[in-house]
C-alpha cells in the first residue's frame, strides 16, 4: 500500500473524480485516497461534525466509496480510521452513519471499527431498502478525565454530563420480503 497517498479534498479540481466514484459505486446520490502515480482519486469519504440538539458533539459519515479495482486493500478502513481520528481531535462524542441492511461488507467494516447497530430504519433509501443506523460512542480520553477531576476545565460539569450516554445494540431479525406483501396500517 506504499503507492497510495491519503490527502484532503482540494476543491473543484477534485470534484469530477468524486462525482465519478459516487455515481459508479453508490446506490443513491448524496479526505481522499489516490494512486500516487496519477493523482486520480480511488476512494472518498464525506463526513461532517456538529452539535446535535446542543448536547452532543456528533460526527456523521455521509458517504464512503472505493473504486472496485482498489477494494480489499484496506483503503476504506484507512479512510474511516483517519476520519474518526480527525473527529476525535475536534472533541467528538459519537459518530453515526447509515448503511443498507444487506451491505454485509460495510457492516463488517464498521463493526470491526467498533460501531454498533443502534436502529433499523425501514425503507430508508430511495430504492426502498432498509438501513441500519450505526453509532460509535467515543470514550473520553484520560486527559479529559484528569482535567475534570482537577477542575481546570470551565465546562467540566456540562461535558461530563453529556458524554456518558449509554448505547445498546439492537436485536435484528432476518429480513423477509413477506413484510412488503402485508397490508399496511399506516
N, CA and C atoms as an extended XYZ file, in Angstrom:
558
Properties=species:S:1:pos:R:3:atomname:S:1:resname:S:1:resid:I:1 pbc="F F F"
N         0.817       -1.201        0.000 N   UNK     1
C         0.000        0.000        0.000 CA  UNK     1
C         0.856        1.258        0.000 C   UNK     1
N         2.154        1.137       -0.230 N   UNK     2
C         3.023        2.308       -0.223 CA  UNK     2
C         2.779        3.204       -1.438 C   UNK     2
N         2.090        2.699       -2.463 N   UNK     3
C         1.821        3.518       -3.643 CA  UNK     3
C         0.522        4.312       -3.519 C   UNK     3
N        -0.113        4.286       -2.355 N   UNK     4
C        -1.362        5.008       -2.138 CA  UNK     4
C        -1.094        6.200       -1.243 C   UNK     4
N        -1.610        7.355       -1.665 N   UNK     5
C        -1.416        8.593       -0.924 CA  UNK     5
C        -2.763        9.044       -0.363 C   UNK     5
N        -2.810        9.387        0.922 N   UNK     6
C        -4.013        9.913        1.543 CA  UNK     6
C        -3.870       11.419        1.644 C   UNK     6
N        -4.913       12.115        1.188 N   UNK     7
C        -4.876       13.565        1.255 CA  UNK     7
C        -6.275       14.121        1.400 C   UNK     7
N        -6.359       15.374        1.788 N   UNK     8
C        -7.643       16.032        1.934 CA  UNK     8
C        -8.162       16.468        0.561 C   UNK     8
N        -9.442       16.693        0.507 N   UNK     9
C       -10.114       17.240       -0.672 CA  UNK     9
C        -9.535       18.617       -0.964 C   UNK     9
N        -9.171       18.872       -2.212 N   UNK    10
C        -8.505       20.128       -2.557 CA  UNK    10
C        -9.394       21.141       -3.256 C   UNK    10
N       -10.617       20.799       -3.540 N   UNK    11
C       -11.509       21.760       -4.166 CA  UNK    11
C       -12.060       21.278       -5.486 C   UNK    11
N       -12.471       22.225       -6.309 N   UNK    12
C       -13.191       21.920       -7.546 CA  UNK    12
C       -12.440       21.002       -8.502 C   UNK    12
N       -11.145       21.037       -8.508 N   UNK    13
C       -10.384       20.165       -9.409 CA  UNK    13
C       -10.613       18.692       -9.081 C   UNK    13
N       -10.902       18.378       -7.820 N   UNK    14
C       -11.159       17.005       -7.395 CA  UNK    14
C       -12.600       16.572       -7.627 C   UNK    14
N       -13.500       17.514       -7.786 N   UNK    15
C       -14.923       17.211       -7.826 CA  UNK    15
C       -15.345       16.229       -8.918 C   UNK    15
N       -14.859       16.334      -10.157 N   UNK    16
C       -15.282       15.355      -11.171 CA  UNK    16
C       -14.942       13.912      -10.781 C   UNK    16
N       -13.806       13.712      -10.132 N   UNK    17
C       -13.414       12.365       -9.719 CA  UNK    17
C       -14.305       11.857       -8.579 C   UNK    17
N       -14.648       12.751       -7.660 N   UNK    18
C       -15.547       12.383       -6.570 CA  UNK    18
C       -16.908       12.005       -7.149 C   UNK    18
N       -17.396       12.809       -8.083 N   UNK    19
C       -18.696       12.534       -8.696 CA  UNK    19
C       -18.678       11.191       -9.424 C   UNK    19
N       -17.592       10.872      -10.112 N   UNK    20
C       -17.488        9.576      -10.789 CA  UNK    20
C       -17.577        8.420       -9.798 C   UNK    20
N       -16.879        8.535       -8.674 N   UNK    21
C       -16.931        7.485       -7.655 CA  UNK    21
C       -18.336        7.330       -7.087 C   UNK    21
N       -18.975        8.455       -6.796 N   UNK    22
C       -20.318        8.410       -6.218 CA  UNK    22
C       -21.299        7.777       -7.202 C   UNK    22
N       -21.260        8.207       -8.457 N   UNK    23
C       -22.204        7.700       -9.444 CA  UNK    23
C       -21.976        6.233       -9.768 C   UNK    23
N       -20.730        5.781       -9.765 N   UNK    24
C       -20.471        4.395      -10.153 CA  UNK    24
C       -20.548        3.418       -8.998 C   UNK    24
N       -20.379        3.877       -7.755 N   UNK    25
C       -20.256        2.952       -6.637 CA  UNK    25
C       -21.386        2.998       -5.619 C   UNK    25
N       -22.196        4.045       -5.603 N   UNK    26
C       -23.222        4.166       -4.572 CA  UNK    26
C       -24.621        4.027       -5.157 C   UNK    26
N       -25.537        3.513       -4.322 N   UNK    27
C       -26.892        3.276       -4.783 CA  UNK    27
C       -27.728        4.544       -4.782 C   UNK    27
N       -27.213        5.597       -4.202 N   UNK    28
C       -28.009        6.801       -4.038 CA  UNK    28
C       -27.089        8.023       -4.034 C   UNK    28
N       -27.504        9.134       -4.724 N   UNK    29
C       -26.643       10.314       -4.721 CA  UNK    29
C       -26.543       10.990       -3.349 C   UNK    29
N       -25.851       11.598       -3.158 N   UNK    30
C       -25.721       12.388       -1.913 CA  UNK    30
C       -25.026       13.690       -2.156 C   UNK    30
N        -9.606       14.394        2.690 N   UNK    31
C       -10.245       13.142        2.613 CA  UNK    31
C        -9.979       12.333        1.369 C   UNK    31
N        -9.541       12.113        0.865 N   UNK    32
C        -9.217       11.420       -0.362 CA  UNK    32
C        -8.172       10.355       -0.244 C   UNK    32
N        -8.247        9.398       -1.139 N   UNK    33
C        -7.210        8.385       -1.308 CA  UNK    33
C        -6.927        8.339       -2.797 C   UNK    33
N        -5.660        8.350       -3.176 N   UNK    34
C        -5.372        8.317       -4.608 CA  UNK    34
C        -4.128        7.507       -4.895 C   UNK    34
N        -4.052        6.996       -6.114 N   UNK    35
C        -2.861        6.313       -6.599 CA  UNK    35
C        -1.834        7.410       -6.854 C   UNK    35
N        -0.713        7.358       -6.180 N   UNK    36
C         0.258        8.460       -6.232 CA  UNK    36
C         0.842        8.699       -7.617 C   UNK    36
N         0.713        7.737       -8.538 N   UNK    37
C         1.304        7.925       -9.863 CA  UNK    37
C         0.507        8.888      -10.734 C   UNK    37
N        -0.825        8.933      -10.601 N   UNK    38
C        -1.586        9.830      -11.474 CA  UNK    38
C        -2.541       10.760      -10.725 C   UNK    38
N        -2.589       10.671       -9.397 N   UNK    39
C        -3.402       11.557       -8.559 CA  UNK    39
C        -4.907       11.446       -8.817 C   UNK    39
N        -5.372       10.409       -9.502 N   UNK    40
C        -6.801       10.201       -9.687 CA  UNK    40
C        -7.337        9.540       -8.424 C   UNK    40
N        -8.343       10.137       -7.803 N   UNK    41
C        -8.876        9.557       -6.570 CA  UNK    41
C        -9.417        8.153       -6.790 C   UNK    41
N        -9.146        7.287       -5.823 N   UNK    42
C        -9.649        5.912       -5.888 CA  UNK    42
C       -10.605        5.623       -4.743 C   UNK    42
N       -10.768        6.586       -3.840 N   UNK    43
C       -11.690        6.439       -2.731 CA  UNK    43
C       -12.022        7.789       -2.153 C   UNK    43
N       -13.194        7.872       -1.530 N   UNK    44
C       -13.617        9.137       -0.949 CA  UNK    44
C       -14.468        8.850        0.286 C   UNK    44
N       -14.338        9.701        1.281 N   UNK    45
C       -15.213        9.667        2.447 CA  UNK    45
C       -15.682       11.098        2.672 C   UNK    45
N       -16.972       11.250        2.950 N   UNK    46
C       -17.553       12.561        3.213 CA  UNK    46
C       -18.121       12.528        4.624 C   UNK    46
N       -17.649       13.446        5.462 N   UNK    47
C       -18.055       13.485        6.866 CA  UNK    47
C       -18.397       14.911        7.258 C   UNK    47
N       -19.099       15.019        8.376 N   UNK    48
C       -19.312       16.328        8.989 CA  UNK    48
C       -19.347       16.136       10.492 C   UNK    48
N       -19.199       17.236       11.203 N   UNK    49
C       -19.232       17.197       12.656 CA  UNK    49
C       -19.932       18.455       13.131 C   UNK    49
N       -20.910       18.284       14.029 N   UNK    50
C       -21.638       19.434       14.548 CA  UNK    50
C       -22.305       19.063       15.868 C   UNK    50
N       -22.798       20.073       16.555 N   UNK    51
C       -23.523       19.834       17.808 CA  UNK    51
C       -24.913       19.321       17.459 C   UNK    51
N       -25.312       18.253       18.137 N   UNK    52
C       -26.632       17.664       17.942 CA  UNK    52
C       -27.499       18.023       19.140 C   UNK    52
N       -28.574       18.759       18.881 N   UNK    53
C       -29.505       19.199       19.931 CA  UNK    53
C       -28.797       19.924       21.071 C   UNK    53
N       -27.734       20.638       20.727 N   UNK    54
C       -26.950       21.410       21.703 CA  UNK    54
C       -26.425       20.578       22.869 C   UNK    54
N       -26.362       19.254       22.701 N   UNK    55
C       -25.901       18.391       23.782 CA  UNK    55
C       -24.716       17.522       23.407 C   UNK    55
N       -24.681       17.065       22.178 N   UNK    56
C       -23.696       16.071       21.779 CA  UNK    56
C       -22.915       16.560       20.573 C   UNK    56
N       -21.597       16.476       20.652 N   UNK    57
C       -20.741       16.778       19.508 CA  UNK    57
C       -20.742       15.524       18.643 C   UNK    57
N       -21.526       15.544       17.572 N   UNK    58
C       -21.770       14.354       16.767 CA  UNK    58
C       -21.059       14.435       15.419 C   UNK    58
N       -20.360       13.346       15.120 N   UNK    59
C       -19.780       13.188       13.798 CA  UNK    59
C       -20.723       12.361       12.944 C   UNK    59
N       -20.687       12.599       11.654 N   UNK    60
C       -21.567       11.870       10.739 CA  UNK    60
C       -20.772       11.476        9.509 C   UNK    60
N       -20.787       10.195        9.174 N   UNK    61
C       -20.173        9.724        7.936 CA  UNK    61
C       -21.300        9.613        6.920 C   UNK    61
N       -21.298       10.511        5.961 N   UNK    62
C       -22.377       10.577        4.975 CA  UNK    62
C       -22.147        9.622        3.815 C   UNK    62
N       -20.881        9.376        3.489 N   UNK    63
C       -20.605        8.583        2.304 CA  UNK    63
C       -19.192        8.030        2.368 C   UNK    63
N       -19.045        6.802        1.907 N   UNK    64
C       -17.738        6.161        1.763 CA  UNK    64
C       -17.788        5.361        0.475 C   UNK    64
N       -16.809        5.552       -0.377 N   UNK    65
C       -16.768        4.819       -1.636 CA  UNK    65
C       -15.325        4.581       -2.054 C   UNK    65
N       -15.057        3.358       -2.506 N   UNK    66
C       -13.742        2.999       -3.026 CA  UNK    66
C       -13.950        2.342       -4.384 C   UNK    66
N       -13.159        2.740       -5.348 N   UNK    67
C       -13.219        2.164       -6.682 CA  UNK    67
C       -13.080        0.640       -6.588 C   UNK    67
N       -13.905       -0.082       -7.332 N   UNK    68
C       -13.906       -1.553       -7.270 CA  UNK    68
C       -12.530       -2.160       -7.518 C   UNK    68
N       -11.741       -1.558       -8.391 N   UNK    69
C       -10.409       -2.084       -8.701 CA  UNK    69
C        -9.422       -1.942       -7.538 C   UNK    69
N        -9.773       -1.146       -6.528 N   UNK    70
C        -8.868       -0.887       -5.407 CA  UNK    70
C        -9.387       -1.444       -4.084 C   UNK    70
N       -10.457       -2.218       -4.133 N   UNK    71
C       -11.024       -2.761       -2.899 CA  UNK    71
C       -10.180       -3.909       -2.355 C   UNK    71
N       -10.437       -4.279       -1.116 N   UNK    72
C        -9.742       -5.372       -0.410 CA  UNK    72
C        -8.269       -5.050       -0.172 C   UNK    72
N        -7.955       -3.770       -0.042 N   UNK    73
C        -6.581       -3.342        0.250 CA  UNK    73
C        -6.512       -2.482        1.512 C   UNK    73
N        -7.622       -2.397        2.242 N   UNK    74
C        -7.636       -1.613        3.471 CA  UNK    74
C        -7.853       -0.125        3.281 C   UNK    74
N        -8.207        0.290        2.071 N   UNK    75
C        -8.372        1.722        1.795 CA  UNK    75
C        -9.586        2.277        2.537 C   UNK    75
N       -10.723        1.579        2.455 N   UNK    76
C       -11.934        2.046        3.150 CA  UNK    76
C       -11.676        2.132        4.650 C   UNK    76
N       -11.056        1.121        5.198 N   UNK    77
C       -10.746        1.103        6.629 CA  UNK    77
C        -9.849        2.282        7.001 C   UNK    77
N        -8.846        2.554        6.188 N   UNK    78
C        -7.945        3.687        6.461 CA  UNK    78
C        -8.673        5.016        6.373 C   UNK    78
N        -9.545        5.161        5.381 N   UNK    79
C       -10.305        6.402        5.256 CA  UNK    79
C       -11.188        6.626        6.488 C   UNK    79
N       -11.868        5.566        6.944 N   UNK    80
C       -12.735        5.694        8.116 CA  UNK    80
C       -11.901        5.974        9.358 C   UNK    80
N       -10.807        5.248        9.542 N   UNK    81
C        -9.943        5.485       10.719 CA  UNK    81
C        -9.399        6.916       10.742 C   UNK    81
N        -8.931        7.394        9.591 N   UNK    82
C        -8.404        8.763        9.520 CA  UNK    82
C        -9.491        9.776        9.876 C   UNK    82
N       -10.704        9.540        9.403 N   UNK    83
C       -11.811       10.455        9.696 CA  UNK    83
C       -12.184       10.415       11.169 C   UNK    83
N       -12.217        9.219       11.741 N   UNK    84
C       -12.519        9.080       13.171 CA  UNK    84
C       -11.482        9.841       13.993 C   UNK    84
N       -10.204        9.668       13.659 N   UNK    85
C        -9.141       10.356       14.399 CA  UNK    85
C        -9.269       11.873       14.278 C   UNK    85
N        -9.586       12.362       13.072 N   UNK    86
C        -9.747       13.809       12.887 CA  UNK    86
C       -10.913       14.329       13.726 C   UNK    86
N       -12.006       13.564       13.789 N   UNK    87
C       -13.153       13.996       14.591 CA  UNK    87
C       -12.844       13.917       16.083 C   UNK    87
N       -12.068       12.913       16.493 N   UNK    88
C       -11.673       12.811       17.908 CA  UNK    88
C       -10.850       14.029       18.321 C   UNK    88
N        -9.967       14.477       17.437 N   UNK    89
C        -9.151       15.657       17.733 CA  UNK    89
C       -10.019       16.890       17.949 C   UNK    89
N       -11.204       16.905       17.330 N   UNK    90
C       -12.134       18.024       17.484 CA  UNK    90
C       -13.176       17.755       18.570 C   UNK    90
N       -12.964       16.734       19.411 N   UNK    91
C       -13.806       16.508       20.577 CA  UNK    91
C       -15.132       15.815       20.328 C   UNK    91
N       -15.217       14.968       19.322 N   UNK    92
C       -16.473       14.286       19.019 CA  UNK    92
C       -16.882       13.352       20.163 C   UNK    92
N       -18.178       13.288       20.443 N   UNK    93
C       -18.724       12.396       21.466 CA  UNK    93
C       -19.191       11.076       20.867 C   UNK    93
N       -19.685       11.132       19.638 N   UNK    94
C       -20.190        9.945       18.951 CA  UNK    94
C       -20.121       10.189       17.452 C   UNK    94
N       -20.076        9.084       16.699 N   UNK    95
C       -20.083        9.163       15.238 CA  UNK    95
C       -21.182        8.232       14.760 C   UNK    95
N       -22.020        8.724       13.865 N   UNK    96
C       -23.117        7.903       13.351 CA  UNK    96
C       -23.039        7.805       11.835 C   UNK    96
N       -23.736        6.824       11.296 N   UNK    97
C       -23.857        6.647        9.854 CA  UNK    97
C       -25.023        5.713        9.589 C   UNK    97
N       -25.440        5.634        8.350 N   UNK    98
C       -26.425        4.653        7.921 CA  UNK    98
C       -25.821        3.842        6.787 C   UNK    98
N       -26.192        2.559        6.724 N   UNK    99
C       -25.792        1.711        5.613 CA  UNK    99
C       -26.918        0.726        5.325 C   UNK    99
N       -27.002        0.263        4.078 N   UNK   100
C       -28.061       -0.678        3.706 CA  UNK   100
C       -27.982       -1.923        4.572 C   UNK   100
N       -29.131       -2.422        4.965 N   UNK   101
C       -29.207       -3.562        5.894 CA  UNK   101
C       -28.519       -4.803        5.350 C   UNK   101
N       -28.417       -4.924        4.024 N   UNK   102
C       -27.821       -6.120        3.433 CA  UNK   102
C       -26.426       -5.873        2.852 C   UNK   102
N       -25.820       -4.745        3.193 N   UNK   103
C       -24.458       -4.448        2.748 CA  UNK   103
C       -23.496       -5.058        3.768 C   UNK   103
N       -23.293       -6.352        3.627 N   UNK   104
C       -22.509       -7.101        4.614 CA  UNK   104
C       -21.061       -6.631        4.701 C   UNK   104
N       -20.486       -6.205        3.584 N   UNK   105
C       -19.102       -5.718        3.612 CA  UNK   105
C       -19.003       -4.441        4.449 C   UNK   105
N       -19.939       -3.525        4.259 N   UNK   106
C       -19.923       -2.276        5.028 CA  UNK   106
C       -20.193       -2.549        6.501 C   UNK   106
N       -21.175       -3.386        6.785 N   UNK   107
C       -21.483       -3.711        8.178 CA  UNK   107
C       -20.275       -4.340        8.871 C   UNK   107
N       -19.604       -5.236        8.173 N   UNK   108
C       -18.418       -5.890        8.732 CA  UNK   108
C       -17.314       -4.874        8.996 C   UNK   108
N       -17.087       -3.981        8.046 N   UNK   109
C       -16.059       -2.946        8.206 CA  UNK   109
C       -16.352       -2.091        9.428 C   UNK   109
N       -17.548       -1.520        9.482 N   UNK   110
C       -17.871       -0.598       10.571 CA  UNK   110
C       -17.886       -1.301       11.927 C   UNK   110
N       -18.425       -2.520       11.969 N   UNK   111
C       -18.447       -3.242       13.241 CA  UNK   111
C       -17.029       -3.603       13.698 C   UNK   111
N       -16.122       -3.856       12.758 N   UNK   112
C       -14.731       -4.142       13.133 CA  UNK   112
C       -14.047       -2.907       13.725 C   UNK   112
N       -14.584       -1.731       13.429 N   UNK   113
C       -14.034       -0.484       13.958 CA  UNK   113
C       -14.747       -0.023       15.225 C   UNK   113
N       -15.699       -0.840       15.716 N   UNK   114
C       -16.359       -0.527       16.979 CA  UNK   114
C       -17.762        0.019       16.878 C   UNK   114
N       -18.278        0.236       15.678 N   UNK   115
C       -19.648        0.722       15.524 CA  UNK   115
C       -20.623       -0.377       15.938 C   UNK   115
N       -21.748        0.042       16.514 N   UNK   116
C       -22.803       -0.903       16.869 CA  UNK   116
C       -24.104       -0.497       16.172 C   UNK   116
N       -24.949       -1.480       15.924 N   UNK   117
C       -26.245       -1.224       15.284 CA  UNK   117
C       -27.182       -0.621       16.328 C   UNK   117
N       -27.614        0.595       16.054 N   UNK   118
C       -28.482        1.284       17.000 CA  UNK   118
C       -29.952        1.115       16.626 C   UNK   118
N       -30.251        1.131       15.325 N   UNK   119
C       -31.640        1.139       14.910 CA  UNK   119
C       -31.759        0.652       13.471 C   UNK   119
N       -32.871       -0.036       13.173 N   UNK   120
C       -33.180       -0.399       11.794 CA  UNK   120
C       -34.158        0.631       11.262 C   UNK   120
N       -33.841        1.202       10.124 N   UNK   121
C       -34.661        2.244        9.503 CA  UNK   121
C       -35.360        1.636        8.291 C   UNK   121
N       -36.656        1.415        8.409 N   UNK   122
C       -37.407        0.744        7.351 CA  UNK   122
C       -37.603        1.667        6.152 C   UNK   122
N       -37.315        1.113        4.968 N   UNK   123
C       -37.459        1.826        3.680 CA  UNK   123
C       -36.769        3.184        3.706 C   UNK   123
N       -35.577        3.205        4.212 N   UNK   124
C       -34.799        4.428        4.397 CA  UNK   124
C       -34.321        5.011        3.067 C   UNK   124
N       -33.907        4.133        2.157 N   UNK   125
C       -33.325        4.589        0.897 CA  UNK   125
C       -34.388        4.744       -0.184 C   UNK   125
N       -34.061        5.541       -1.198 N   UNK   126
C       -34.992        5.768       -2.300 CA  UNK   126
C       -35.346        4.484       -3.039 C   UNK   126
N       -34.440        3.501       -3.006 N   UNK   127
C       -34.710        2.230       -3.676 CA  UNK   127
C       -35.599        1.314       -2.826 C   UNK   127
N       -36.069        1.801       -1.679 N   UNK   128
C       -36.963        1.042       -0.822 CA  UNK   128
C       -36.286        0.151        0.195 C   UNK   128
N       -34.970        0.093        0.154 N   UNK   129
C       -34.247       -0.777        1.087 CA  UNK   129
C       -34.199       -0.185        2.485 C   UNK   129
N       -34.138       -1.095        3.456 N   UNK   130
C       -33.943       -0.707        4.848 CA  UNK   130
C       -32.477       -0.354        5.068 C   UNK   130
N       -32.242        0.352        6.157 N   UNK   131
C       -30.881        0.697        6.560 CA  UNK   131
C       -30.716        0.398        8.040 C   UNK   131
N       -29.475        0.273        8.460 N   UNK   132
C       -29.145        0.271        9.870 CA  UNK   132
C       -28.476        1.583       10.178 C   UNK   132
N       -28.854        2.199       11.288 N   UNK   133
C       -28.089        3.326       11.802 CA  UNK   133
C       -27.056        2.723       12.744 C   UNK   133
N       -25.806        3.050       12.500 N   UNK   134
C       -24.704        2.575       13.327 CA  UNK   134
C       -24.151        3.747       14.123 C   UNK   134
N       -23.679        3.464       15.315 N   UNK   135
C       -23.117        4.513       16.164 CA  UNK   135
C       -21.804        4.019       16.765 C   UNK   135
N       -20.871        4.939       16.846 N   UNK   136
C       -19.599        4.683       17.513 CA  UNK   136
C       -19.506        5.665       18.677 C   UNK   136
N       -19.769        5.192       19.904 N   UNK   137
C       -19.563        6.074       21.055 CA  UNK   137
C       -18.065        6.295       21.229 C   UNK   137
N       -17.658        7.526       21.408 N   UNK   138
C       -16.235        7.836       21.540 CA  UNK   138
C       -15.940        8.089       23.012 C   UNK   138
N       -15.166        7.200       23.622 N   UNK   139
C       -14.867        7.375       25.044 CA  UNK   139
C       -13.999        8.596       25.266 C   UNK   139
N       -14.142        9.154       26.438 N   UNK   140
C       -13.333       10.313       26.798 CA  UNK   140
C       -11.902        9.879       26.996 C   UNK   140
N       -10.988       10.730       26.632 N   UNK   141
C        -9.573       10.408       26.820 CA  UNK   141
C        -9.192       10.639       28.277 C   UNK   141
N        -8.072       10.070       28.674 N   UNK   142
C        -7.586       10.221       30.042 CA  UNK   142
C        -7.369       11.693       30.376 C   UNK   142
N        -6.903       12.482       29.403 N   UNK   143
C        -6.635       13.893       29.677 CA  UNK   143
C        -7.937       14.637       29.977 C   UNK   143
N        -9.046       14.269       29.335 N   UNK   144
C       -10.332       14.896       29.632 CA  UNK   144
C       -10.765       14.579       31.056 C   UNK   144
N       -10.575       13.333       31.471 N   UNK   145
C       -10.967       12.913       32.811 CA  UNK   145
C       -10.134       13.635       33.855 C   UNK   145
N        -8.826       13.725       33.638 N   UNK   146
C        -7.969       14.363       34.624 CA  UNK   146
C        -8.260       15.855       34.736 C   UNK   146
N        -8.618       16.527       33.642 N   UNK   147
C        -8.934       17.950       33.735 CA  UNK   147
C       -10.263       18.151       34.452 C   UNK   147
N       -11.216       17.198       34.306 N   UNK   148
C       -12.477       17.289       35.041 CA  UNK   148
C       -12.225       17.144       36.536 C   UNK   148
N       -11.354       16.220       36.917 N   UNK   149
C       -11.074       15.971       38.318 CA  UNK   149
C       -10.367       17.168       38.943 C   UNK   149
N        -9.414       17.735       38.219 N   UNK   150
C        -8.656       18.858       38.769 CA  UNK   150
C        -9.460       20.149       38.741 C   UNK   150
N       -10.545       20.166       37.995 N   UNK   151
C       -11.377       21.355       37.932 CA  UNK   151
C       -10.823       22.424       37.024 C   UNK   151
N        -9.822       22.108       36.223 N   UNK   152
C        -9.211       23.120       35.364 CA  UNK   152
C       -10.039       23.408       34.126 C   UNK   152
N       -11.022       22.591       33.855 N   UNK   153
C       -11.860       22.808       32.683 CA  UNK   153
C       -13.124       23.558       33.089 C   UNK   153
N       -13.372       24.743       32.526 N   UNK   154
C       -14.543       25.527       32.920 CA  UNK   154
C       -15.858       24.850       32.558 C   UNK   154
N       -15.833       23.961       31.586 N   UNK   155
C       -17.074       23.314       31.167 CA  UNK   155
C       -17.121       21.866       31.632 C   UNK   155
N       -16.352       21.517       32.642 N   UNK   156
C       -16.230       20.119       33.018 CA  UNK   156
C       -17.559       19.493       33.412 C   UNK   156
N       -18.411       20.210       34.117 N   UNK   157
C       -19.668       19.590       34.541 CA  UNK   157
C       -20.600       19.366       33.370 C   UNK   157
N       -20.676       20.298       32.406 N   UNK   158
C       -21.562       20.085       31.256 CA  UNK   158
C       -21.015       19.017       30.327 C   UNK   158
N       -19.694       18.974       30.149 N   UNK   159
C       -19.092       17.944       29.310 CA  UNK   159
C       -19.287       16.581       29.946 C   UNK   159
N       -19.074       16.525       31.259 N   UNK   160
C       -19.202       15.267       31.975 CA  UNK   160
C       -20.608       14.711       31.863 C   UNK   160
N       -21.621       15.557       31.969 N   UNK   161
C       -22.993       15.067       31.940 CA  UNK   161
C       -23.429       14.631       30.552 C   UNK   161
N       -22.850       15.169       29.502 N   UNK   162
C       -23.337       14.828       28.176 CA  UNK   162
C       -22.581       13.682       27.524 C   UNK   162
N       -21.424       13.303       28.042 N   UNK   163
C       -20.611       12.301       27.375 CA  UNK   163
C       -20.850       10.882       27.858 C   UNK   163
N       -21.762       10.673       28.743 N   UNK   164
C       -21.971        9.341       29.278 CA  UNK   164
C       -23.291        8.752       28.816 C   UNK   164
N       -23.636        8.942       27.566 N   UNK   165
C       -24.863        8.399       27.008 CA  UNK   165
C       -24.672        6.918       26.731 C   UNK   165
N       -25.491        6.060       27.347 N   UNK   166
C       -25.337        4.624       27.101 CA  UNK   166
C       -25.913        4.235       25.749 C   UNK   166
N       -25.286        3.279       25.096 N   UNK   167
C       -25.772        2.759       23.827 CA  UNK   167
C       -25.982        1.270       23.978 C   UNK   167
N       -27.018        0.785       23.363 N   UNK   168
C       -27.273       -0.646       23.370 CA  UNK   168
C       -27.474       -1.092       21.941 C   UNK   168
N       -26.891       -2.217       21.611 N   UNK   169
C       -27.091       -2.789       20.286 CA  UNK   169
C       -28.514       -3.323       20.210 C   UNK   169
N       -29.084       -3.297       19.018 N   UNK   170
C       -30.440       -3.812       18.848 CA  UNK   170
C       -30.393       -5.252       18.383 C   UNK   170
N       -31.402       -6.008       18.707 N   UNK   171
C       -31.548       -7.363       18.196 CA  UNK   171
C       -32.167       -7.231       16.809 C   UNK   171
N       -31.572       -7.872       15.832 N   UNK   172
C       -32.002       -7.739       14.449 CA  UNK   172
C       -32.599       -9.048       13.978 C   UNK   172
N       -33.827       -8.964       13.476 N   UNK   173
C       -34.449      -10.159       12.906 CA  UNK   173
C       -34.119      -10.217       11.424 C   UNK   173
N       -34.048      -11.414       10.854 N   UNK   174
C       -33.743      -11.530        9.438 CA  UNK   174
C       -34.794      -10.819        8.589 C   UNK   174
N       -34.348      -10.219        7.505 N   UNK   175
C       -35.256       -9.509        6.615 CA  UNK   175
C       -36.017      -10.497        5.755 C   UNK   175
N       -37.272      -10.204        5.515 N   UNK   176
C       -38.102      -11.046        4.668 CA  UNK   176
C       -38.932      -10.158        3.753 C   UNK   176
N       -39.051      -10.530        2.499 N   UNK   177
C       -39.895       -9.780        1.559 CA  UNK   177
C       -41.364       -9.918        1.900 C   UNK   177
N       -41.717      -10.903        2.730 N   UNK   178
C       -43.112      -11.094        3.106 CA  UNK   178
C       -43.649       -9.866        3.833 C   UNK   178
N       -42.770       -9.132        4.519 N   UNK   179
C       -43.209       -7.925        5.202 CA  UNK   179
C       -43.758       -6.923        4.196 C   UNK   179
N       -43.192       -6.885        2.982 N   UNK   180
C       -43.641       -5.942        1.971 CA  UNK   180
C       -45.031       -6.295        1.450 C   UNK   180
N       -45.399       -7.557        1.521 N   UNK   181
C       -46.692       -8.005        0.998 CA  UNK   181
C       -47.822       -7.820        2.002 C   UNK   181
N       -47.493       -7.575        3.253 N   UNK   182
C       -48.517       -7.389        4.284 CA  UNK   182
C       -49.237       -6.074        4.069 C   UNK   182
N       -50.494       -6.025        4.483 N   UNK   183
C       -51.291       -4.802        4.365 CA  UNK   183
C       -50.794       -3.803        5.388 C   UNK   183
N       -50.518       -2.600        4.936 N   UNK   184
C       -50.004       -1.563        5.825 CA  UNK   184
C       -51.156       -0.951        6.623 C   UNK   184
N       -50.883       -0.637        7.868 N   UNK   185
C       -51.898        0.017        8.703 CA  UNK   185
C       -51.659        1.512        8.800 C   UNK   185
N       -50.747        2.034        8.018 N   UNK   186
C       -50.450        3.482        8.079 CA  UNK   186
C       -51.511        4.293        7.398 C   UNK   186
